[in-house]
Amino acid sequence: MDRVFALDAGKHSVSAKLTSGSDTTTLQVDKNSYARVAGDPLASTGRVVVELRVTG
C-alpha cells in the first residue's frame, strides 16, 4: 500500500514493515491503538507498507 499515513489496530495488535527509499522500518501498534506514520499525509513521503501482520 502506498501513501500510508496511519495505522489503526482495532481488536488485534499489528506489525507493519514500511519502506522509504532504501530504508526499512517496522511499526508496532498495540490493540485498540492508532499510530501515525511520520510525514504529512498529503506530501509524497515515499513510504510504502510491504508487510502487515496481526501479532496479537
C-alpha positions, 0 to 999 in steps of 0.5 A: 500500500502506498501513501500510508499515513496511519495505522489503526489496530482495532481488536488485534495488535499489528506489525507493519514493515514500511519502506522509504527509499532504501530504508526499512522500518517496522511499526508496532501498534498495540490493540485498540491503538492508532499510530501515525506514520511520520510525514504529512499525509498529503506530501509524497513521503515515499513510504510504502507498507510491504508487510502487515501482520496481526501479532496479537 
